[in-house]
Amino acid sequence: MLKRISVHHLTVGMYLHEFCGSWMEHPFWRAQFLLKDPTDLVRIHETDISEVWIDTSRGVDVALGVASTTVEEADAQVDTDFNRLEQMPALNVQLEPIPVVRPPTVTPVRRNRLPTSMKEELHHAASICQQGKTAMVSMLHEARMGNAIDTAQVTDLVEEISNSVLRNPGALISLARLKTADDYSYMHSVAVCALMIALARQIHLDEESTRSAGMAGLLHDLGKAIIPLNVLNKPGKLTDEEFDIVRSHPVDGYNMLKQGGTVDDAVLDACLHHHEKIDGSGYPDRLPGEQISLIAKMAAICDVYDAITSNRPYKSGWDPAESLRRMAQWTGHFDTRLFHAFVKSIGIYPPGSLVRLSSGHIGVVMEQNAASLTLPKVKVFFSTRNHKRFTPEILDLTAPGCAEKIIAREDPEQWQFPDLNELWTGMSGQSV
């Protein structure tokens, strides 16, 4: 049985199934192992992780009377919270006043913002992803060379991403998740930019603040440019020294952008504080929630979501819907109201999520329905009753007479459908 417990109750002999947090928050990037070495227990206690999942069938159980949560209890609470999202009032907030430092010669482009279908916008999004990759390759190269960072060159890119999100929020966000492991460093920034813009629109930030949020997403991880690749992509445990190097990237990125002098204070703050946590256990300054800026709280959510849903050289990404469920269980990590707004911005079942319907059919989510967060459009293609695939069919779960409902999230690793991404993107072998 899986149980979620406080790290204070973790002991040698327990089987650690999963850390309750992003794998970037601890040095154990391969999380599942039998805890045999007391040194590992000390290292876990020294991290900012506050809770873990243990598997009592493979190791020692907690003592009687020790507080724990089962998977069923945790899932039930998350499902209850998510199902209430449609009834929650919209969140309206204001970004803190910021001095805008933008070269007067830069004129943001204004292209088509009229709504488009998911299929049509995916093709636009693929082009934008390639533009974004080219821009970030150039910028990260300049950073590695120690040259001053000129952010004016990516102002038009932020506008392009913003326009795509406005036309169809799910397309670019979902397509950017399909980045290859080798392209992660470049495309992660593009994906977080799109997620930040979608969240900014969800909480009704004005145009200028939305643009700053997008720029913050694009530049938040700039400091990783100077982390040695053998450390950044290491497949096993990090040493304490290597972990410290990884955790230095917010300060390094902040200093690079500060020296360049072309971004506003909100972007600088997001770069510096996107790894802070509401409970004050984050880094680099261990700020409590009330001292973390809105844009840094937004960046914390968007950064983690894209990181855990993307394939990395050392770890496969999690399913989008499953990732949201896990993030919802990380107590003390995110601002709860902002996280719920984030879920509303991308959907409880984001495009690409593998789900099981009440008929027993397996399908992949195609896009959201404005009418309901729990009833997206799903392409069904597999029957769990006879264990056979059939000709894919798109179901709109909000359509009159449709009795189908999503009853469970499914793990793509378990099913190993080789064409899962092609099924929902319509693009053969799609990756960006």
N, C-alpha and C positions, 0 to 999 in steps of 0.2 A: 504494500500500500504506500502511496505517495502522501507525505505530510509536509506542510510548510511550517517551519519553526524559526525562532530567533537564532541568530548565530551564537548567542550567549549559551544556548542549550546544545550546541553542536559538540560532539565528543568523538574521540578516536574510536573506530569501530563502526561508525555510521557510514552509509553509502550516500555520497553526495550526488543527487540526481540533477540539480540545476540551481544556479545562483539566481536570486530574484533581482535581476538587474542586467544591464547590458554587459557583454563580455569585455567592453572597454573599461569597465569600472574595477576590474580585478586582474591579477596576473595569471589566473588559471583559465586560459582561453579554451581548454578542453575540460568542460565542467564535470563530466560524470566519472567518478572514481571512488574507490573505497578509501576512506580516510584512515591511513595507517601511520603516517609520519606526524608526530607531534609538532614538528616544524611547520608543516602545512597548516595545521590548526592555528598556530600563532600567526602565520601570514594572513589567513582569512580574517582573523580578529583585527588585524592591522589595516584591513581595507575599509572602504566605506559601505560595503554590503551589510545590510542589517538582517536580511532573512534569506533562507535557503529552503529548497525542497530536498527531502531525504526519501530514500526508498527502503522501507522497513523490511521488505522481502529479501533484500540483499545485504542488510547490515543491521546494526543495533537500533532499536526503537527508542523513543524518548521515554523518560520515566513517567510513571503515573502522576497525573495532576499537572504536568507541564502543558502549557497552552500550545495547541497545534491546529492547523486547518487542513482538511482533506481537499482533494481536487474537486470533488462534487460540491462541497460547500463554497469553495472559491469561485468555481464556474457559475454557480447559481447566483452569487452576489453580483458578479460582473454582468451576467445576462439581465438581471433585474435593473442594474444601473443603466445599461445600454438601451434597454427597452423603454426607459423613461425619458430618453433624450429628446424624442419628438415632442414631449409635453413641456420640456424645459424652455424658458424664455430665452430669446437671443441674447448673447453677451455683447454689450457695447462698452468698449473701453477706449481710452485715449493714450497714445504713446507719449511718453514724457517729452516736454519741449526740447528740441534739438537744434543746434546751429547747423545749418546746411552749408557744407563746403563743397561746391560743385563748380567746375570751370565754366565760365560764361559762354565759351565757344561750343559746348556740348548741347545739342538739341535732341531730346529723346524722340525716337521714331514713334509714329502713331499709325499702326496698321489695323486691319480689320479686327473688330472685337465682337462681331455678330455671332450668336450661338451656332455651333456646328455639331454634327453627329460625332459620336465616338470614333467611328471608322474613318471619317474624313480628317478629324483632328489628329489621329494617330500618325498620319503621313506628315502633317505639318510638324508634329512633335519630334518625329525621327530626324527631320532636317535641323530643328533647333538643338537637339541633343548633339548632333555632329558639330554645329557651330560652337556650342558650349564646351565640348571636349577640346576643340582647337584653341579656344580662348584660354581655358584653364591650363592646358599643356604649356602654353606660352608664359602665362603668369607664374606658374609654379617653377618653371625653368629660371625665370628672372629672380625669383625668391631664392632658389638654390645657389644662384651665382652671386647673391648678396647685393643685387641691384635694387634701386628704389622701385616700389610698386606703384604703377600708374593705373588707378582703378577707372579712369575715364574711358579706357578701351572696352570695358564691359558694361557701360551704362546702357547702350543699345541692346545688349544681350538680356539684361534684366527686364527691359521693356518688352522684348520679344516673348520672354517666358511669361510675363504678366498677361500679355494679350492672349496667349495660348490658354492659360488657366481661366481667363474670363470667358473664352469661347467654349471650352469644355474642360472643367476642372480635373476630370479623371485621367485624361489622355496622357499628358506629359508626365504627370506625377507617377503614373503606373508604368509607363514605358521606361522612364529613367531608372526604375527599380531593376530592370533587366540588364543592367550593365554587367560586363564581364568582370571577373575578379581582377584581371590586369588593369582594367580601366577604372577601378573603384575610386582611386585618389582624385581623378578628374571629374567623373560623373556624379560622385557623391555631392559635390558642391552644387551642381546643376539641379539635382533632385531636391536638395534642402532649400534651394532658392524657390522652386515651385511650391513646395510644401509651406514655406513661410508666407508666400503670397496668398495661397488658398486660405490659410488660417487668418491672415490679416483681413481678408475680405469677409470671412465668416464672423469676425468680431467687429466688423464695420470700421476699420481704420480708414482715415482719409487717404487720398492718392499719394501724397508726399510720404506719409508714414508707411504706406504699403510698399512704396519703392525702396525705402530704407530697410524694411524687413526683408525684401528680396535681395538687396545688396548684402545684408548681413548673412543670409543663407549662403550666398555665393562665396563669401570671403571668410566664413567662420573658422575653417580649418587650415587657413593659409600657413600657420606655424608648422604643420606636418611636413612641409616641403623640406625642412632641414633635419628631419628625423632619418637616420640611416635606414635604407630599405630592408636590411637584414634584421632590423629591430621591428620596423613597422609591419612587416609581413611574416614575422616569425611564427611557425606553425605550432610550437610547443609552449611550455611555460616560459614566462619572462623572468629574468632575474630581477631583484629589487632595483638594481641600477638601471636596467632597461625599462622597467615600469616607470621609474622617475623620468626618464627621457621622454617617454610617450606623454606623460602628464604635463610636460613642460610646454606643449604646443600652444595652449591658449595665450600664455604670456609672450611666447616668441612671435606668434601671429599679431598680437596687439602691438608689440614694439615695431614690427615691420610696417603695419598700417599707419601707426602714429608717425613714424619717420616720413612716410610718403606724404602725409598731410592732405589727402584728397577725399577722405570720408568723414561723415559726421560722427558725433559722439555716440549715437545709438548703435551704429555699426561697430565701433570700437568696443563698446560695452558687451555686445553680443559675442564678439570674438573672444574677449577676455573671460566671460562668465557663463558660457553655454554648458559648462560641466558643473555648475553649482546646483544644489538640490534644496528643496523646500525645507527639509529638516536640518539644514546647515551642515551636512556631512560631505558636501561636494568640494570641488577645487577650482581655482587655486586659493581662494580667500575664505572658504567655509562660511559663506554668507547665509544667514537665515532668510526664509522666504520673503519677509517684508522688506529686505534690503536688496533683493534681486529685481532688476528692472524687468518691465514687461517684455521687451524684445529678447532679453536673455532667457526668460522663462519659455518664450515661444521657440527659441532656437534649441533649447534643451530637448523639447519634445520632438521637433522635426529632425534633429540630428540623430537621435536614438532610433526613431522609427525607420529612417532610411538605412541606418547602419545594420539593424538586426534583420531587415528584410532583403538585404543584398548579399550576394555570394562574395565571399572573401577568399584569399588564398588559403586560409587556415580553417574556414568554416562556411557551410552552406547557409544561405539566408532562410529565415523562417517565413511561413505563409503569412500574407498581410493580415488576415482576420485573426489568426492565432497570435500574431505579434501585438495587436491591440489588446487582446485578452490578457497577455502576459504583462504588458505595460500598465494595465489597469490595476494589477495586483501588487505593483511595486510601491509600497507605502512610503511616504515621505520623499519621493523622488520628484514628482511633477506637481505643478499647480492644478488642482482638481478641476476648477472651472475651465481653465484653458485647455486641459486635456479633453474634456467633454466637447468643447468647441472644436478641437482638432478632429475628434472622431466624427462629428457632424460634417466637417469639411471634406473628409475623404470617404465617409461611409463606414458603417459597422462591418460590412463585408466589401472591402475595396476591390476594384477590378483585379482579376488574377487569383482571387481567393477560391480555394477548392471547398465545395460544400456538398452536404447530403440533403436531399429533399424528402418530404414526407412519403413520397411514392417509393423511396429506396433508390432513386436515380442519383448518380453523382454528376455534378456539373461545375463549371467554372464561371465565376461572376464576370459579366461583360461590362456593365456600367450601372450607375446608381439610378434610382427613381426619385424624382423630386417629391413625390407624394408620400414616400415611406422609406425610412432608413433600413428597415428590416426586410423589404421586398424589392430587391434589385432585379435586373434582367440577368438571367442565367442561361448559359448554353449547356444543356444536358447531353451526355454522350455515353454513359455507362450505367448498366443495371447491376445492383448488388444482389438481386434475386437469382439471376442466372449467370452472373459474373461474366457478362459479355458486353462489348461495345456495340453501339448502334449509331445510325446516321445522326449527327448532331442536330439539335433543335433548340432554338432560342425561345425561352419562356419569359414573358413579362409577368412577374408575380403579382402585379397590381391589376392585371387585365380582368375584366368582368368574367366570372365563371371559372377563373383559375383557382383550383383548390390546393395547389402546391404551396408548401412553406418550407423554409430552411429549418432543419431540425438539428444540424450539427456542423461544425467545422471539420474538415478532413485534413490529414497530414499528407502533403504531396510526396514526402520521402517514403511513406508507407506504400503508396500506390504506384509510384514511378511511371507515370504517364509521360512518354518521351516528347509528346507534342503539346504539352499543356499550355505553354506560352503562345504557340502558334494558334491554338484553339480560340483564345480570346483576343489576340491582336490581329489575326488574319494575315500575319506576315510570316513567311517561311523562315525558320531558324532565327527569329528576331532576337537580337541583343543590341545594345547600344554602347 
